[in-house]
């Protein structure tokens, strides 16, 4: 079949794309940024489109030419720069379903979420429910799949956050009083989507995709930690207000362009629990989906998974540390301009040149520190920090070589900062 997969390179969408290609289907993936997807899945055709620009039926029709089935695996957790939850998950989908009916698309598989409802506590869930309702009201041959907490080998989003929590040394903080969470293996979700597309599951029905028995967040984190090969750690419940503050910092990171899973929408979902009824799926297929222990037993647990888990929560700390270091360096340089200029003048540098050197250096430091905080400019800032450090050391070696052996180590101390910028570059990707 010729199948269009929306969000075809995301956590769930990527697994579905892989499974559909393995089953011999002709796959077209659609997403906002598809350069890496073209490299990862060269067998598929890729369309670079922003769903926010596809809020009317006419915009969809050219994209559906020759398409026999559509799988919607696209989603946005929370509003932010360039992200409009209602447009992506509701308006664009309602327009898509109308276009599918006109274009003669035979089947639509909607990846929704367990707990999606019109009166849900988050816009994410309400918009999913709005799209689900529109699809149910259509004349299309549809299936709605509603996964629980998805756990798979790829790690970003919620699964990455859980791995980062599980890898914390010694003491693991958890929000107090979290209810039951039912998980589902990523491979089970992708297999369910393939079965739905191929007509092996009764259509015009909704199915919750999750294990039969749920777990507390503490049990899930402890099981993840054990599966990674780490020794048991103490799990400590922290007050919810403290967690809400941390996740609001994640919201701030979102407005700076970072797609952090630590945002208030995610915390609200955890606070409310993730549950559903697996019985319709079991009745339709004759078998339950894998339990959490079975899911974790099938996942890789090598040094690369342990490195990722340990680095996940260190990544924002690295970025904030670098930004703070360079911002502080620039601001102190401006504040202590005369003292900094005097150091150069006493070593034979002309006063005008010393003034220009200190002022330019301070302003450049501030610009690099600020750029490090934004996702779009972070890589440029990191390269700039390395280049400025190299230039600073080269010029300093010529003008003031004695600072290499200064007791306070003004030259030597710049080397770890440059190395940390290299680390930031190595972990900059979020997915």
C-alpha positions as CSV (number, residue, x, y, z in Angstrom):
1,X,0.0,0.0,0.0
2,X,1.0,3.6,-0.5
3,X,0.9,5.1,3.0
4,X,1.4,8.6,4.3
5,X,2.8,8.8,7.8
6,X,2.5,12.1,9.6
7,X,5.3,12.7,12.1
8,X,7.1,9.8,10.4
9,X,10.4,10.4,12.1
10,X,9.3,10.9,15.7
11,X,9.4,8.3,18.5
12,X,6.2,6.5,17.5
13,X,6.2,7.7,13.9
14,X,9.8,6.5,13.3
15,X,8.9,3.0,14.6
16,X,5.8,2.9,12.4
17,X,7.8,4.0,9.4
18,X,10.4,1.2,10.0
19,X,7.7,-1.4,10.5
20,X,5.7,-0.4,7.4
21,X,8.9,-0.5,5.2
22,X,9.8,-3.9,6.6
23,X,6.3,-5.1,5.7
24,X,6.9,-4.0,2.1
25,X,4.7,-0.9,2.0
26,X,5.5,2.3,0.0
27,X,5.9,4.9,2.7
28,X,5.8,8.7,2.4
29,X,6.8,10.5,5.6
30,X,5.7,14.0,6.4
31,X,7.2,16.4,9.0
32,X,8.5,19.8,9.6
33,X,12.2,19.0,9.3
34,X,13.0,15.9,7.3
35,X,16.7,16.2,6.4
36,X,17.8,13.6,9.0
37,X,14.8,11.4,8.2
38,X,15.9,11.2,4.6
39,X,19.3,9.8,5.7
40,X,17.7,7.5,8.3
41,X,15.0,6.0,6.0
42,X,16.2,6.5,2.4
43,X,13.7,4.0,1.2
44,X,10.8,6.3,2.1
45,X,9.8,9.5,0.3
46,X,9.8,12.6,2.5
47,X,7.7,15.7,2.4
48,X,8.8,18.8,4.4
49,X,5.6,20.4,5.7
50,X,4.5,22.2,8.8
51,X,1.1,20.8,10.0
52,X,0.2,24.3,11.2
53,X,0.1,25.4,7.5
54,X,-2.3,22.6,6.6
55,X,-5.4,23.7,8.4
56,X,-7.7,23.5,5.4
57,X,-8.8,20.7,3.1
58,X,-7.4,22.2,-0.1
59,X,-3.8,22.3,1.3
60,X,-4.0,18.5,1.9
61,X,-5.3,17.4,-1.4
62,X,-2.0,17.6,-3.4
63,X,-0.2,15.6,-0.6
64,X,-2.8,12.8,-0.8
65,X,-2.4,12.1,-4.5
66,X,-2.0,8.4,-4.9
67,X,-2.1,7.7,-1.2
68,X,-4.2,4.7,0.0
69,X,-3.9,5.0,3.7
70,X,-2.8,7.6,6.3
71,X,-1.2,7.1,9.7
72,X,-1.2,10.2,11.9
73,X,1.7,9.9,14.4
74,X,2.3,13.6,14.7
75,X,1.9,15.5,18.0
76,X,3.0,18.5,20.0
77,X,3.2,18.4,23.8
78,X,2.8,22.0,24.6
79,X,2.4,25.4,22.9
80,X,5.7,27.3,22.3
81,X,7.6,29.2,19.6
82,X,6.6,27.5,16.3
83,X,4.3,25.0,18.1
84,X,0.5,25.4,18.3
85,X,-1.0,22.3,19.8
86,X,-4.6,23.1,18.7
87,X,-3.6,23.7,15.1
88,X,-1.4,20.6,14.8
89,X,-3.5,18.1,16.7
90,X,-7.0,19.3,15.9
91,X,-7.4,21.9,13.1
92,X,-5.0,20.2,10.7
93,X,-6.4,16.8,11.4
94,X,-10.0,17.8,10.9
95,X,-8.9,19.3,7.5
96,X,-7.0,16.1,6.8
97,X,-10.0,13.8,7.4
98,X,-12.1,15.9,5.1
99,X,-9.5,15.8,2.4
100,X,-9.1,12.0,2.8
101,X,-12.8,11.5,2.2
102,X,-12.6,13.6,-1.0
103,X,-9.3,12.0,-2.2
104,X,-10.6,8.5,-1.8
105,X,-8.1,7.4,0.9
106,X,-9.2,4.0,2.0
107,X,-8.1,4.0,5.7
108,X,-6.9,6.4,8.4
109,X,-5.1,5.3,11.5
110,X,-5.0,7.9,14.2
111,X,-2.4,7.6,17.0
112,X,-4.1,9.3,19.9
113,X,-3.4,8.9,23.6
114,X,-4.8,6.9,26.5
115,X,-6.9,9.4,28.5
116,X,-7.7,11.8,25.6
117,X,-11.1,13.4,26.4
118,X,-12.9,16.6,25.7
119,X,-12.8,17.5,29.4
120,X,-9.1,16.5,30.0
121,X,-6.9,18.7,32.0
122,X,-4.4,19.5,29.2
123,X,-4.7,21.0,25.8
124,X,-2.7,18.1,24.5
125,X,-5.3,15.6,25.5
126,X,-8.3,17.8,24.6
127,X,-7.0,18.4,21.1
128,X,-6.3,14.7,20.6
129,X,-9.9,14.0,21.7
130,X,-11.2,16.7,19.3
131,X,-9.5,15.0,16.3
132,X,-10.7,11.6,17.5
133,X,-14.3,12.8,17.6
134,X,-14.0,14.3,14.1
135,X,-12.6,11.1,12.7
136,X,-15.4,9.0,14.3
137,X,-18.0,11.3,12.8
138,X,-16.5,10.9,9.3
139,X,-17.4,8.3,6.7
140,X,-13.8,7.0,6.5
141,X,-12.6,3.5,7.4
142,X,-10.8,4.5,10.6
143,X,-9.0,3.0,13.6
144,X,-7.9,5.0,16.7
145,X,-5.0,3.7,18.7
146,X,-4.5,5.2,22.2
147,X,-1.1,4.2,23.6
148,X,-0.2,4.5,27.3
149,X,3.2,5.4,28.5
150,X,5.4,4.4,25.5
151,X,8.8,2.8,26.3
152,X,11.2,1.8,23.6
153,X,14.8,1.6,22.6
154,X,14.9,5.2,21.1
155,X,15.1,7.6,24.0
156,X,13.6,11.1,23.8
157,X,10.6,12.8,25.3
158,X,9.1,11.1,28.3
159,X,11.2,7.9,27.9
160,X,14.4,9.9,28.0
161,X,13.2,11.8,31.1
162,X,12.5,8.5,32.9
163,X,15.9,7.1,31.9
164,X,17.6,10.3,33.2
165,X,15.7,10.0,36.5
166,X,16.6,6.3,36.8
167,X,20.3,7.1,36.4
168,X,20.6,9.7,39.1
169,X,23.3,8.6,41.6
170,X,22.2,7.5,45.1
171,X,19.0,9.5,45.6
172,X,16.1,9.8,43.1
173,X,13.4,12.4,43.7
174,X,9.9,11.6,42.5
175,X,6.7,13.6,42.7
176,X,4.6,12.6,45.7
177,X,1.3,10.7,45.3
178,X,1.5,9.8,41.6
179,X,-1.2,7.3,40.6
180,X,-1.0,4.3,38.3
181,X,0.7,4.4,35.0
182,X,0.1,1.7,32.3
183,X,3.0,1.3,29.8
184,X,3.2,-0.1,26.3
185,X,6.2,-1.2,24.3
186,X,7.0,1.0,21.3
187,X,7.3,-2.1,19.1
188,X,3.8,-3.1,20.1
189,X,2.5,0.3,19.1
190,X,4.2,0.1,15.7
191,X,3.0,-3.5,15.1
192,X,-0.6,-2.4,16.0
193,X,-0.4,0.4,13.5
194,X,0.7,-1.9,10.8
195,X,-2.0,-4.4,11.6
196,X,-4.6,-1.6,11.5
197,X,-3.4,-0.3,8.2
198,X,-3.4,-3.8,6.7
199,X,-7.0,-4.5,7.9
200,X,-6.1,-7.2,10.4
201,X,-7.9,-5.3,13.2
202,X,-11.7,-4.5,13.1
203,X,-12.1,-1.0,11.9
204,X,-14.2,2.0,13.1
205,X,-13.1,1.3,16.6
206,X,-10.8,2.8,19.3
207,X,-8.3,0.7,21.1
208,X,-6.3,1.5,24.2
209,X,-2.8,0.1,23.7
210,X,-1.4,-0.7,27.1
211,X,-0.4,-3.4,29.5
212,X,-3.1,-5.1,31.7
213,X,-1.7,-4.0,35.0
214,X,-0.3,-0.5,35.9
215,X,2.5,0.6,38.2
216,X,3.5,3.5,40.3
217,X,6.1,5.9,38.9
218,X,8.5,4.6,41.6
219,X,8.1,1.0,40.4
220,X,8.7,2.1,36.8
221,X,11.8,4.2,37.6
222,X,13.2,1.4,39.8
223,X,12.6,-1.2,37.0
224,X,14.3,1.1,34.4
225,X,17.3,1.6,36.7
226,X,17.6,-2.2,37.2
227,X,17.3,-2.8,33.4
228,X,20.2,-0.3,32.8
229,X,22.4,-2.3,35.2
230,X,22.6,0.3,38.0
231,X,22.6,-0.7,41.6
232,X,19.3,0.1,43.5
233,X,18.9,3.7,44.7
234,X,16.8,5.4,47.3
235,X,13.6,6.8,45.9
236,X,12.4,9.9,47.8
237,X,9.0,11.7,47.3
238,X,9.4,15.4,46.9
239,X,6.5,17.9,47.3
240,X,4.6,18.5,44.1
241,X,5.1,22.3,44.2
242,X,8.9,21.8,44.0
243,X,8.4,19.6,40.9
244,X,6.1,22.1,39.4
245,X,8.8,24.8,39.7
246,X,11.3,22.5,38.0
247,X,8.9,21.8,35.2
248,X,8.1,25.5,34.7
249,X,11.8,26.0,34.1
250,X,11.3,23.4,31.4
251,X,8.5,25.5,30.0
252,X,11.0,28.4,29.9
253,X,13.5,26.2,28.0
254,X,10.6,25.5,25.5
255,X,10.2,29.2,24.8
256,X,14.0,29.3,24.1
257,X,13.5,26.6,21.5
258,X,14.4,23.5,23.5
259,X,12.0,20.6,23.2
260,X,12.3,19.6,26.8
261,X,10.1,16.7,28.1
262,X,10.2,18.4,31.5
263,X,7.2,20.7,30.9
264,X,4.0,21.2,32.9
265,X,1.9,19.3,30.5
266,X,4.0,16.2,31.1
267,X,3.8,16.6,34.9
268,X,0.0,17.1,34.8
269,X,-0.2,13.8,32.9
270,X,1.9,12.0,35.4
271,X,-0.1,13.5,38.3
272,X,-3.3,12.4,36.7
273,X,-2.1,8.9,35.9
274,X,-2.1,7.1,32.5
275,X,-4.6,4.3,32.3
276,X,-7.1,2.7,30.0
277,X,-8.9,-0.5,29.1
278,X,-6.8,-3.1,27.2
279,X,-9.7,-5.5,26.8
280,X,-11.0,-4.4,23.4
281,X,-7.5,-4.8,21.9
282,X,-7.2,-8.3,23.5
283,X,-10.6,-9.3,22.2
284,X,-9.7,-8.0,18.7
285,X,-6.3,-9.7,18.5
286,X,-6.5,-12.6,21.0
287,X,-3.5,-11.6,22.9
288,X,-2.4,-8.9,25.5
289,X,0.3,-6.4,24.9
290,X,3.6,-6.8,26.7
291,X,3.9,-6.0,30.4
292,X,6.6,-3.6,31.7
293,X,9.0,-6.4,32.7
294,X,8.6,-8.0,29.2
295,X,9.2,-4.6,27.6
296,X,12.3,-3.9,29.5
297,X,13.7,-7.4,29.0
298,X,13.6,-6.8,25.2
299,X,15.5,-3.4,25.4
300,X,19.2,-3.0,24.9
301,X,21.2,-2.2,28.0
302,X,24.8,-1.5,27.1
303,X,27.2,1.2,27.9
304,X,25.6,3.5,25.3
305,X,22.3,3.4,27.1
306,X,24.0,4.1,30.4
307,X,26.0,7.0,29.0
308,X,22.8,8.5,27.6
309,X,20.9,8.1,30.9
310,X,23.7,9.7,32.9
311,X,24.1,12.6,30.4
312,X,20.4,13.4,29.9
313,X,19.9,15.5,33.0
314,X,23.5,16.8,32.8
315,X,22.8,18.3,29.4
316,X,20.8,21.3,30.6
317,X,23.3,21.8,33.4
318,X,26.1,21.9,30.9
319,X,24.3,24.5,28.8
320,X,23.4,26.7,31.7
321,X,26.9,26.4,33.2
322,X,28.5,27.5,29.9
323,X,26.0,30.4,29.4
324,X,26.5,31.6,33.0
325,X,30.3,31.4,32.7
326,X,30.5,33.5,29.6
327,X,27.8,35.9,30.7
328,X,29.6,36.4,34.0
329,X,32.9,36.8,32.3
330,X,31.6,39.5,30.1
331,X,29.7,41.4,32.8
332,X,32.7,41.3,35.2
333,X,34.9,42.5,32.3
334,X,32.7,45.5,31.9
335,X,32.5,46.1,35.6
336,X,36.2,45.8,36.1
337,X,37.2,47.4,32.7
338,X,39.9,49.7,34.1
339,X,41.5,46.9,36.1
340,X,41.5,44.6,33.1
341,X,42.9,47.4,30.9
342,X,45.7,48.1,33.4
343,X,46.9,44.5,33.3
344,X,47.5,44.9,29.5
345,X,48.9,48.4,29.8
346,X,51.5,47.3,32.4
347,X,52.7,44.7,29.9
348,X,53.3,47.2,27.2
349,X,50.0,47.3,25.3
350,X,48.9,50.8,24.2
351,X,46.0,52.2,26.3
352,X,43.7,52.6,23.3
353,X,44.3,49.0,22.2
354,X,43.8,47.7,25.8
355,X,40.5,49.5,26.0
356,X,39.3,48.2,22.7
357,X,40.5,44.7,23.5
358,X,38.7,44.6,26.9
359,X,35.5,46.1,25.7
360,X,35.2,43.9,22.6
361,X,36.0,40.8,24.6
362,X,33.4,41.6,27.2
363,X,30.7,42.2,24.7
364,X,31.6,39.1,22.7
365,X,31.5,37.0,25.9
366,X,28.0,38.3,26.8
367,X,26.7,37.6,23.2
368,X,28.1,34.0,23.3
369,X,26.6,33.4,26.7
370,X,23.2,34.6,25.6
371,X,23.4,32.6,22.3
372,X,24.2,29.4,24.2
373,X,20.8,29.6,25.9
374,X,18.8,29.5,22.6
375,X,18.5,26.2,20.8
376,X,18.8,27.6,17.4
377,X,22.1,29.5,18.2
378,X,23.5,27.0,20.7
379,X,25.9,25.3,18.2
380,X,27.1,28.6,16.8
381,X,27.8,29.8,20.4
382,X,29.7,26.6,21.3
383,X,31.9,26.9,18.2
384,X,32.3,30.6,19.0
385,X,33.4,29.9,22.5
386,X,36.0,27.5,21.3
387,X,37.3,29.9,18.7
388,X,37.3,32.9,21.1
389,X,39.2,30.8,23.7
390,X,41.8,29.8,21.1
391,X,42.1,33.5,20.0
392,X,42.3,34.7,23.6
393,X,45.0,32.3,24.5
394,X,47.0,33.0,21.3
395,X,46.8,36.8,21.8
396,X,47.5,36.5,25.5
397,X,50.5,34.3,24.9
398,X,52.0,37.0,22.6
399,X,51.0,40.0,24.8
400,X,51.1,38.6,28.3
401,X,52.8,35.2,28.3
402,X,53.4,35.4,32.1
403,X,49.8,34.8,32.7
404,X,50.3,31.1,31.9
405,X,52.1,30.8,35.2
406,X,49.9,33.3,37.1
407,X,48.9,31.8,40.5
408,X,45.2,32.3,39.7
409,X,45.6,30.5,36.3
410,X,43.6,32.9,34.1
411,X,44.8,31.1,31.0
412,X,44.8,27.5,32.2
413,X,41.2,27.8,33.5
414,X,39.8,28.6,30.0
415,X,40.8,25.2,28.7
416,X,38.1,23.2,30.7
417,X,35.5,25.7,29.5
418,X,36.4,25.1,25.9
419,X,36.3,21.3,26.4
420,X,32.8,21.7,28.0
421,X,31.7,23.5,24.9
422,X,32.8,20.5,22.9
423,X,30.7,18.3,25.2
424,X,27.7,20.5,24.6
425,X,28.1,20.2,20.9
426,X,28.3,16.4,21.2
427,X,25.0,16.2,23.1
428,X,23.1,19.0,21.5
429,X,20.6,16.9,19.6
430,X,17.3,16.2,21.3
431,X,16.0,13.4,19.0
